[in-house]
C-alpha cells in the first residue's frame, strides 16, 4: 500500500508544484462553492492539468481536508479517486490515438446518471482534442445545459482543435509553463543528464517534447555541434558556414527538431 500512498501524495504535490496559482484558485472555488459546471483546461503535456483536476475531485470528496484547504490525499475517498475507483469521478483518457465512440457513450451514460454516493459527480476527460466533431457535439449538450451536481473538466494540449462552441460554453483555463526548477527536477527524475537539463529546458517546457529531444542523445549531438559552431564564429572561421551545413542541418531530421535547431 505504501506505493499507492506515495502516488496519492504526489498528485497533490504535482498540482501545487507545477501550478501553484491555479491549484490554490480551484481550492478556493471549491471551499466557497463557486465551482463552475464546465472547464476547458488547456496547456501542454506535463503541465499538471490532470493533477489539478484530480485535486479538485479529491477536494470535493475528501473526508479530512487539510487546514490549508487541500485534500488530505490519504483518506478512503482520496484513495479511491487516485486509484480510478470512485463511482462518482469519471476519468477518460484517449484509447490509443483518440477517444473512441464507446468511451463517448460511457461518458454520456455516466452523465445521465445521478451521483452514486456523494452529492457530486466529476468528469475528467483527457485529450479532448481527439474527439470527433460529432462526438464533441454530443458532449456539447451536457455542457450547454448545466446539470446540478456535475462538473466536467475537458483537458487539451491543443485548444485550437476544440470546437468554438465548446470553448464558448466552458470556462477556459490556460495552464502556464511549469516553473523552471520544477521542470528541471522532472527531467532529473527522467534520468536526463545534468549537463543537458539547461539546454533542454531552454528549448521546451513539455516533458514529452523533452524526452523526444534527449532520445538517441540528439541533444548531446546538438550541444556538440553548437559548441563547434560558436567556437568557429568567435574565431570568424569561414568553416562556421560549413558546420551549419554538415553539423546542424543534418540534425533537423523532422519538423519539430528543425524548429529546435532554429531556436538554438
Ligand atoms: Zn482525503
Boltz pocket constraint, residues with backbone or C-beta under 6 A from the ligand:
constraints:
  - pocket:
      binder: B
      contacts: [[A, 58], [A, 61], [A, 62], [A, 63], [A, 64], [A, 65], [A, 71], [A, 72], [A, 73], [A, 74], [A, 75], [A, 76], [A, 77], [A, 78], [A, 79]]
      max_distance: 6.0
